[in-house]
Amino acid sequence: MLEEGGTDEFHRRPDPSAADAATPRVLTILSYVLEKLVARNDQLLVLGRQVAHDNVLMSNGEGVPQRILGKNFNAFHGVRAPNISIPKYLERLYKYTNCSPSCFVVGYVYIDRLGHKYPDSLLVSLNVHRLLVTSVMVASKLLDDAHYNNAFYARVGGVSNAELNKLELELLFLLDFGVNVSARVFESYCQYLEKEMLSNGPTLKIEKSVINSNTTSTVDDATEISVEDTDHTSSPSQLPD
């Protein structure tokens, strides 16, 4: 589980079986967009640290800006980036929680709102997994008639229940509890994600209906993930709901 002082490693789950092969297209599209964004922001973070280091050398440690990365996402930061990839993590969330595909779009809307509201705080490999599990969980509570509780999402997401409870509150306060997403805003994000995928790969359309599945999956303890605890975005302009 993800607890303070734990090991910063996500244990990869086995490859999905044929029964799990029908991965929603939204996961493929969202994985591509997020991986590209995180890779860019990781590079910006490295460059920022290098500049800060050079400034220390030139100024003998005096008058050097202390902030390389905004502090608004600190609650979501791990010490090291988890080993599990973004695509595999999204697949895991979908497989075990049975949330509707629309939850992943709305979860991305939340993350993007944070990026617009706190432009000095980047979505990077240190925080993307915690932001994803928290955002998808909140979205499922908004969209799905039936959804798992925080304890189950924590187990699937590789964090402790206590931490996920704190992350949920942190996310809500960062968003000023603005979790409603209108049909117009939802559609604009679907179009943006599809356009991003189209410009760099095959044409894929996002599943836009909210699907409630009666199928349940049992979380295998052997697949649990753990991490040591501790953007800028080019998405659509923020539209009023």
ZAPA-835201 format. One line per field, with one value per residue: residue number from 1; x, y, z of N, C-alpha, C in turn. Coordinates in steps of 0.2 Angstrom, whole numbers, padded with zeros to 4 digits. Last residue first. Example, Ala and Ser with C-alpha at 12.3 -4.5 7.8 and 13.67 -1.06 7.14 Angstrom:
<atoms>
nr = [2; 1]
nx = [0064; 0066]
ny = [-0011; -0028]
nz = [0035; 0039]
cax = [0068; 0062]
cay = [-0005; -0022]
caz = [0036; 0039]
cx = [0064; 0066]
cy = [0000; -0016]
cz = [0039; 0039]
</atoms>
This chain:
<atoms>
nr = [241; 240; 239; 238; 237; 236; 235; 234; 233; 232; 231; 230; 229; 228; 227; 226; 225; 224; 223; 222; 221; 220; 219; 218; 217; 216; 215; 214; 213; 212; 211; 210; 209; 208; 207; 206; 205; 204; 203; 202; 201; 200; 199; 198; 197; 196; 195; 194; 193; 192; 191; 190; 189; 188; 187; 186; 185; 184; 183; 182; 181; 180; 179; 178; 177; 176; 175; 174; 173; 172; 171; 170; 169; 168; 167; 166; 165; 164; 163; 162; 161; 160; 159; 158; 157; 156; 155; 154; 153; 152; 151; 150; 149; 148; 147; 146; 145; 144; 143; 142; 141; 140; 139; 138; 137; 136; 135; 134; 133; 132; 131; 130; 129; 128; 127; 126; 125; 124; 123; 122; 121; 120; 119; 118; 117; 116; 115; 114; 113; 112; 111; 110; 109; 108; 107; 106; 105; 104; 103; 102; 101; 100; 99; 98; 97; 96; 95; 94; 93; 92; 91; 90; 89; 88; 87; 86; 85; 84; 83; 82; 81; 80; 79; 78; 77; 76; 75; 74; 73; 72; 71; 70; 69; 68; 67; 66; 65; 64; 63; 62; 61; 60; 59; 58; 57; 56; 55; 54; 53; 52; 51; 50; 49; 48; 47; 46; 45; 44; 43; 42; 41; 40; 39; 38; 37; 36; 35; 34; 33; 32; 31; 30; 29; 28; 27; 26; 25; 24; 23; 22; 21; 20; 19; 18; 17; 16; 15; 14; 13; 12; 11; 10; 9; 8; 7; 6; 5; 4; 3; 2; 1]
nx = [-0098; -0086; -0071; -0054; -0049; -0042; -0024; -0012; -0005; 0007; 0005; 0028; 0028; 0032; 0019; 0012; -0001; -0007; -0007; -0009; -0022; -0033; -0049; -0062; -0075; -0091; -0103; -0112; -0108; -0114; -0108; -0112; -0106; -0095; -0079; -0071; -0063; -0048; -0037; -0020; -0009; -0008; -0020; -0029; -0027; -0031; -0045; -0049; -0047; -0057; -0069; -0070; -0070; -0083; -0091; -0090; -0096; -0109; -0113; -0103; -0098; -0094; -0084; -0078; -0072; -0060; -0050; -0044; -0054; -0054; -0041; -0041; -0050; -0043; -0032; -0038; -0042; -0030; -0024; -0032; -0030; -0015; -0013; -0016; -0029; -0035; -0036; -0043; -0055; -0059; -0061; -0071; -0082; -0088; -0105; -0119; -0121; -0108; -0104; -0099; -0091; -0082; -0075; -0068; -0060; -0052; -0045; -0037; -0030; -0023; -0015; -0007; 0000; 0006; 0017; 0029; 0028; 0017; 0010; 0015; 0011; 0008; -0005; -0018; -0029; -0025; -0023; -0036; -0042; -0036; -0041; -0055; -0054; -0050; -0062; -0070; -0064; -0066; -0080; -0084; -0083; -0088; -0079; -0073; -0062; -0054; -0052; -0049; -0036; -0029; -0028; -0021; -0009; -0005; -0003; 0007; 0017; 0025; 0034; 0032; 0045; 0048; 0040; 0025; 0012; 0000; 0003; 0008; 0002; 0006; 0019; 0028; 0046; 0055; 0058; 0069; 0081; 0094; 0101; 0116; 0125; 0134; 0130; 0133; 0128; 0115; 0112; 0114; 0103; 0092; 0095; 0091; 0078; 0073; 0076; 0067; 0055; 0054; 0054; 0041; 0033; 0034; 0029; 0016; 0011; 0012; 0004; -0009; -0011; -0011; -0021; -0032; -0033; -0035; -0046; -0056; -0058; -0058; -0053; -0055; -0048; -0052; -0052; -0039; -0031; -0018; -0002; -0002; 0004; 0019; 0020; 0028; 0038; 0045; 0039; 0035; 0035; 0018; 0011; 0002; 0004]
ny = [0130; 0139; 0131; 0134; 0128; 0111; 0109; 0109; 0114; 0112; 0111; 0053; 0038; 0025; 0014; -0001; -0012; -0028; -0041; -0049; -0048; -0045; -0040; -0046; -0037; -0038; -0031; -0022; -0005; 0008; 0021; 0035; 0038; 0040; 0033; 0042; 0036; 0037; 0035; 0033; 0048; 0061; 0067; 0059; 0063; 0076; 0074; 0067; 0077; 0087; 0080; 0078; 0092; 0095; 0087; 0093; 0105; 0101; 0095; 0100; 0095; 0098; 0102; 0113; 0114; 0120; 0112; 0111; 0104; 0092; 0087; 0086; 0076; 0065; 0064; 0059; 0047; 0041; 0039; 0030; 0019; 0020; 0015; 0008; 0008; -0003; 0003; 0014; 0009; 0004; 0015; 0023; 0011; 0010; 0013; 0017; 0027; 0038; 0052; 0055; 0045; 0046; 0057; 0053; 0043; 0051; 0058; 0048; 0042; 0054; 0058; 0047; 0048; 0061; 0064; 0061; 0065; 0079; 0094; 0108; 0124; 0136; 0136; 0132; 0132; 0124; 0112; 0110; 0107; 0095; 0087; 0087; 0081; 0068; 0064; 0064; 0053; 0043; 0042; 0036; 0023; 0019; 0007; -0005; -0007; -0015; -0010; 0004; 0003; -0004; 0006; 0015; 0008; 0006; 0020; 0024; 0010; 0008; 0013; 0030; 0042; 0045; 0051; 0059; 0071; 0076; 0087; 0096; 0105; 0117; 0122; 0121; 0120; 0128; 0140; 0148; 0157; 0164; 0172; 0163; 0153; 0159; 0162; 0152; 0140; 0144; 0143; 0130; 0125; 0131; 0125; 0112; 0113; 0116; 0104; 0095; 0101; 0099; 0085; 0083; 0089; 0079; 0068; 0073; 0074; 0061; 0054; 0060; 0056; 0042; 0040; 0044; 0034; 0022; 0025; 0026; 0014; 0001; -0015; -0030; -0039; -0047; -0060; -0063; -0054; -0042; -0047; -0043; -0028; -0022; -0013; 0002; 0009; 0014; 0007; 0019; 0030; 0032; 0021; 0012; -0006]
nz = [-0086; -0096; -0101; -0104; -0119; -0120; -0117; -0114; -0098; -0085; -0076; 0002; 0000; -0011; -0017; -0023; -0028; -0030; -0035; -0025; -0022; -0034; -0033; -0043; -0052; -0059; -0069; -0072; -0076; -0084; -0093; -0102; -0118; -0126; -0130; -0143; -0157; -0167; -0180; -0176; -0173; -0171; -0173; -0166; -0153; -0153; -0156; -0145; -0135; -0140; -0139; -0126; -0122; -0127; -0120; -0107; -0110; -0113; -0101; -0087; -0072; -0055; -0046; -0037; -0025; -0028; -0032; -0020; -0013; -0020; -0017; -0003; -0002; -0008; 0000; 0011; 0007; 0003; 0016; 0021; 0013; 0003; -0014; -0026; -0032; -0025; -0012; -0015; -0019; -0007; 0001; -0005; -0014; -0031; -0037; -0046; -0055; -0059; -0058; -0045; -0042; -0053; -0050; -0039; -0046; -0054; -0045; -0039; -0049; -0054; -0044; -0042; -0055; -0056; -0048; -0054; -0067; -0067; -0070; -0060; -0056; -0061; -0064; -0058; -0066; -0077; -0069; -0064; -0076; -0078; -0069; -0072; -0085; -0081; -0076; -0087; -0094; -0085; -0084; -0096; -0094; -0077; -0067; -0062; -0055; -0062; -0075; -0072; -0065; -0075; -0085; -0079; -0078; -0091; -0095; -0086; -0079; -0063; -0055; -0049; -0045; -0028; -0018; -0025; -0022; -0018; -0011; -0020; -0029; -0025; -0027; -0043; -0043; -0039; -0028; -0024; -0032; -0023; -0015; -0014; -0018; -0026; -0039; -0047; -0041; -0041; -0055; -0057; -0051; -0058; -0070; -0066; -0063; -0075; -0082; -0075; -0078; -0092; -0092; -0086; -0096; -0106; -0100; -0097; -0111; -0115; -0106; -0109; -0122; -0121; -0111; -0119; -0129; -0121; -0114; -0124; -0128; -0116; -0120; -0120; -0113; -0103; -0108; -0111; -0097; -0095; -0087; -0069; -0063; -0055; -0041; -0040; -0027; -0014; 0001; 0015; 0021; 0021; 0008; -0002; 0000]
cax = [-0102; -0091; -0078; -0059; -0050; -0047; -0031; -0013; -0009; 0004; 0006; 0031; 0024; 0034; 0024; 0014; 0004; -0007; -0006; -0002; -0017; -0028; -0043; -0059; -0068; -0086; -0098; -0114; -0107; -0114; -0110; -0111; -0111; -0097; -0086; -0072; -0068; -0052; -0043; -0026; -0011; -0002; -0015; -0029; -0025; -0024; -0041; -0049; -0044; -0050; -0066; -0069; -0065; -0077; -0091; -0088; -0089; -0105; -0113; -0109; -0096; -0099; -0084; -0081; -0078; -0066; -0055; -0040; -0053; -0060; -0043; -0036; -0052; -0050; -0031; -0035; -0047; -0034; -0021; -0032; -0037; -0019; -0012; -0010; -0024; -0034; -0033; -0037; -0051; -0058; -0056; -0064; -0080; -0085; -0098; -0116; -0126; -0111; -0107; -0103; -0096; -0087; -0079; -0072; -0064; -0057; -0049; -0042; -0035; -0028; -0020; -0011; -0004; 0001; 0011; 0029; 0028; 0023; 0008; 0015; 0011; 0015; -0001; -0012; -0030; -0027; -0017; -0030; -0044; -0034; -0034; -0053; -0056; -0045; -0056; -0071; -0064; -0059; -0077; -0084; -0077; -0089; -0082; -0079; -0068; -0056; -0053; -0055; -0042; -0030; -0031; -0028; -0012; -0006; -0008; 0001; 0015; 0019; 0036; 0030; 0040; 0050; 0047; 0029; 0019; 0000; 0000; 0013; 0001; -0001; 0018; 0023; 0039; 0056; 0053; 0068; 0074; 0092; 0096; 0112; 0119; 0136; 0128; 0135; 0136; 0118; 0112; 0119; 0109; 0093; 0095; 0098; 0083; 0072; 0079; 0074; 0057; 0054; 0059; 0047; 0034; 0036; 0036; 0020; 0011; 0015; 0011; -0005; -0011; -0007; -0014; -0030; -0032; -0029; -0040; -0054; -0054; -0061; -0051; -0060; -0045; -0051; -0059; -0043; -0033; -0025; -0006; -0001; 0000; 0015; 0021; 0022; 0038; 0042; 0044; 0035; 0041; 0024; 0011; 0005; 0000]
cay = [0124; 0139; 0134; 0132; 0133; 0116; 0106; 0112; 0109; 0116; 0110; 0059; 0044; 0029; 0019; 0003; -0007; -0022; -0036; -0050; -0045; -0049; -0037; -0046; -0040; -0036; -0036; -0026; -0012; 0005; 0014; 0033; 0036; 0045; 0031; 0041; 0039; 0034; 0039; 0031; 0041; 0057; 0071; 0059; 0056; 0075; 0077; 0063; 0071; 0088; 0082; 0072; 0088; 0099; 0086; 0086; 0105; 0105; 0091; 0101; 0095; 0097; 0095; 0113; 0110; 0124; 0114; 0114; 0111; 0096; 0089; 0090; 0082; 0067; 0067; 0066; 0051; 0043; 0044; 0036; 0022; 0018; 0020; 0007; 0013; -0003; -0004; 0015; 0013; -0001; 0010; 0025; 0016; 0007; 0014; 0012; 0026; 0032; 0050; 0060; 0047; 0040; 0057; 0058; 0041; 0046; 0061; 0053; 0038; 0050; 0063; 0049; 0042; 0059; 0065; 0061; 0057; 0076; 0087; 0104; 0117; 0135; 0135; 0133; 0136; 0131; 0115; 0111; 0113; 0100; 0088; 0090; 0088; 0072; 0064; 0069; 0060; 0045; 0044; 0044; 0026; 0020; 0013; -0005; -0003; -0017; -0017; 0002; 0007; -0007; -0001; 0017; 0011; 0000; 0015; 0027; 0015; 0006; 0009; 0023; 0040; 0043; 0053; 0053; 0069; 0071; 0081; 0093; 0097; 0116; 0118; 0124; 0117; 0125; 0136; 0141; 0156; 0159; 0175; 0169; 0151; 0157; 0167; 0159; 0141; 0143; 0150; 0135; 0123; 0133; 0132; 0113; 0111; 0120; 0110; 0094; 0100; 0106; 0088; 0081; 0092; 0086; 0068; 0071; 0079; 0066; 0052; 0061; 0063; 0045; 0037; 0048; 0041; 0023; 0024; 0032; 0018; 0007; -0009; -0025; -0036; -0040; -0057; -0061; -0060; -0044; -0044; -0048; -0033; -0023; -0019; 0000; 0004; 0018; 0007; 0012; 0026; 0035; 0024; 0018; 0000]
caz = [-0086; -0091; -0103; -0099; -0115; -0122; -0118; -0120; -0102; -0090; -0082; 0004; 0000; -0006; -0018; -0018; -0030; -0027; -0040; -0028; -0017; -0032; -0033; -0037; -0052; -0053; -0068; -0066; -0077; -0077; -0093; -0095; -0114; -0122; -0128; -0136; -0155; -0162; -0178; -0179; -0173; -0170; -0176; -0173; -0155; -0151; -0161; -0151; -0135; -0140; -0146; -0130; -0120; -0130; -0127; -0108; -0108; -0118; -0107; -0091; -0079; -0060; -0049; -0044; -0026; -0025; -0037; -0025; -0011; -0019; -0024; -0006; 0001; -0011; -0007; 0012; 0009; -0002; 0011; 0025; 0013; 0009; -0008; -0022; -0034; -0032; -0014; -0012; -0024; -0013; 0003; -0005; -0009; -0025; -0037; -0042; -0050; -0059; -0064; -0049; -0038; -0053; -0056; -0038; -0040; -0057; -0050; -0035; -0045; -0058; -0046; -0037; -0053; -0060; -0045; -0047; -0066; -0068; -0069; -0066; -0053; -0059; -0070; -0054; -0060; -0078; -0073; -0059; -0072; -0083; -0069; -0066; -0085; -0085; -0072; -0082; -0097; -0086; -0078; -0095; -0098; -0084; -0068; -0067; -0052; -0055; -0074; -0076; -0062; -0069; -0087; -0081; -0072; -0087; -0098; -0086; -0084; -0068; -0061; -0049; -0050; -0034; -0018; -0022; -0024; -0023; -0007; -0015; -0030; -0025; -0021; -0038; -0045; -0045; -0031; -0021; -0032; -0028; -0019; -0012; -0014; -0020; -0033; -0049; -0042; -0035; -0051; -0060; -0048; -0051; -0070; -0068; -0057; -0070; -0084; -0075; -0071; -0089; -0095; -0083; -0089; -0107; -0102; -0092; -0106; -0119; -0107; -0102; -0120; -0125; -0110; -0113; -0130; -0126; -0110; -0120; -0132; -0119; -0116; -0123; -0119; -0101; -0106; -0116; -0101; -0095; -0093; -0075; -0063; -0061; -0044; -0041; -0032; -0020; -0005; 0011; 0023; 0022; 0015; -0002; 0000]
cx = [-0109; -0096; -0082; -0066; -0055; -0047; -0036; -0020; -0010; 0001; 0003; 0030; 0029; 0031; 0026; 0019; 0006; -0001; -0006; -0001; -0010; -0023; -0038; -0051; -0065; -0080; -0093; -0108; -0109; -0114; -0109; -0113; -0109; -0103; -0089; -0079; -0070; -0057; -0047; -0032; -0017; -0004; -0008; -0023; -0025; -0022; -0033; -0045; -0043; -0045; -0059; -0067; -0064; -0071; -0084; -0087; -0086; -0098; -0109; -0108; -0102; -0096; -0089; -0080; -0081; -0072; -0061; -0045; -0049; -0059; -0049; -0038; -0047; -0051; -0038; -0034; -0044; -0040; -0026; -0029; -0036; -0025; -0016; -0008; -0017; -0028; -0031; -0033; -0044; -0054; -0055; -0059; -0073; -0083; -0095; -0108; -0123; -0116; -0111; -0107; -0101; -0092; -0084; -0077; -0070; -0062; -0055; -0047; -0040; -0033; -0025; -0017; -0009; -0003; 0005; 0022; 0028; 0023; 0014; 0013; 0010; 0016; 0007; -0006; -0023; -0027; -0019; -0024; -0039; -0037; -0032; -0045; -0054; -0047; -0051; -0065; -0065; -0059; -0069; -0081; -0078; -0084; -0083; -0083; -0074; -0062; -0056; -0057; -0049; -0036; -0033; -0032; -0020; -0010; -0010; -0004; 0008; 0018; 0031; 0033; 0038; 0044; 0050; 0036; 0022; 0007; 0000; 0010; 0005; -0002; 0010; 0021; 0034; 0049; 0054; 0063; 0073; 0085; 0094; 0107; 0115; 0130; 0130; 0134; 0138; 0126; 0115; 0118; 0115; 0100; 0096; 0100; 0090; 0077; 0079; 0078; 0065; 0057; 0060; 0053; 0040; 0038; 0039; 0028; 0016; 0016; 0015; 0002; -0007; -0006; -0009; -0023; -0029; -0028; -0034; -0048; -0052; -0056; -0055; -0058; -0049; -0048; -0058; -0050; -0037; -0026; -0013; -0005; 0001; 0010; 0016; 0023; 0031; 0042; 0041; 0040; 0040; 0029; 0018; 0005; 0004]
cy = [0126; 0133; 0134; 0136; 0131; 0122; 0112; 0110; 0113; 0112; 0115; 0061; 0050; 0036; 0022; 0008; -0003; -0018; -0029; -0044; -0045; -0046; -0042; -0044; -0040; -0040; -0034; -0031; -0016; -0002; 0012; 0026; 0034; 0044; 0037; 0038; 0037; 0038; 0034; 0035; 0039; 0050; 0066; 0062; 0056; 0068; 0076; 0067; 0067; 0082; 0084; 0074; 0082; 0095; 0089; 0084; 0098; 0104; 0094; 0096; 0095; 0099; 0094; 0107; 0110; 0121; 0118; 0116; 0114; 0103; 0093; 0092; 0088; 0074; 0069; 0069; 0058; 0048; 0046; 0041; 0029; 0022; 0017; 0012; 0012; 0001; -0005; 0008; 0014; 0003; 0005; 0019; 0018; 0013; 0011; 0013; 0021; 0031; 0043; 0057; 0051; 0041; 0051; 0058; 0046; 0043; 0056; 0056; 0043; 0046; 0059; 0054; 0044; 0053; 0063; 0061; 0056; 0068; 0083; 0097; 0112; 0128; 0134; 0132; 0137; 0135; 0122; 0115; 0115; 0107; 0094; 0091; 0091; 0080; 0069; 0070; 0065; 0052; 0046; 0046; 0034; 0024; 0015; 0002; -0003; -0013; -0018; -0005; 0004; -0003; -0004; 0010; 0012; 0002; 0009; 0023; 0018; 0012; 0008; 0020; 0032; 0041; 0051; 0055; 0063; 0068; 0075; 0087; 0093; 0108; 0115; 0119; 0119; 0122; 0134; 0137; 0148; 0157; 0170; 0171; 0157; 0155; 0165; 0164; 0148; 0143; 0149; 0141; 0128; 0131; 0134; 0121; 0113; 0119; 0115; 0100; 0099; 0106; 0096; 0084; 0090; 0090; 0075; 0071; 0078; 0072; 0058; 0059; 0064; 0052; 0041; 0046; 0045; 0030; 0025; 0031; 0024; 0011; -0003; -0018; -0030; -0036; -0049; -0058; -0058; -0050; -0046; -0045; -0037; -0028; -0020; -0007; 0002; 0013; 0010; 0012; 0019; 0030; 0027; 0021; 0006]
cz = [-0087; -0091; -0097; -0100; -0110; -0117; -0119; -0122; -0109; -0095; -0086; 0011; 0001; -0006; -0012; -0020; -0024; -0028; -0037; -0033; -0021; -0028; -0030; -0037; -0045; -0054; -0063; -0065; -0071; -0078; -0086; -0095; -0107; -0118; -0124; -0135; -0147; -0159; -0173; -0176; -0177; -0171; -0175; -0176; -0163; -0154; -0159; -0156; -0141; -0139; -0146; -0137; -0124; -0128; -0130; -0116; -0109; -0116; -0112; -0098; -0083; -0067; -0055; -0048; -0032; -0026; -0034; -0031; -0016; -0018; -0024; -0013; -0002; -0008; -0010; 0005; 0010; 0000; 0006; 0020; 0016; 0009; -0002; -0017; -0030; -0034; -0021; -0013; -0022; -0018; -0003; -0004; -0009; -0020; -0031; -0042; -0044; -0053; -0063; -0054; -0041; -0048; -0056; -0044; -0039; -0052; -0053; -0039; -0041; -0054; -0050; -0039; -0047; -0058; -0049; -0044; -0058; -0066; -0071; -0065; -0059; -0056; -0067; -0060; -0057; -0072; -0075; -0063; -0067; -0080; -0073; -0066; -0078; -0085; -0075; -0077; -0092; -0090; -0080; -0089; -0097; -0087; -0075; -0067; -0056; -0052; -0067; -0075; -0066; -0065; -0080; -0082; -0073; -0080; -0094; -0089; -0083; -0072; -0065; -0055; -0049; -0039; -0025; -0022; -0021; -0025; -0012; -0012; -0025; -0025; -0021; -0033; -0040; -0048; -0038; -0024; -0029; -0027; -0025; -0017; -0012; -0015; -0027; -0043; -0043; -0035; -0044; -0057; -0051; -0048; -0063; -0068; -0060; -0064; -0079; -0077; -0071; -0082; -0092; -0085; -0085; -0101; -0103; -0094; -0100; -0114; -0110; -0103; -0114; -0123; -0114; -0111; -0124; -0127; -0115; -0116; -0129; -0123; -0119; -0119; -0122; -0107; -0104; -0114; -0107; -0099; -0093; -0081; -0069; -0061; -0050; -0044; -0033; -0026; -0011; 0005; 0019; 0024; 0016; 0005; 0000]
</atoms>
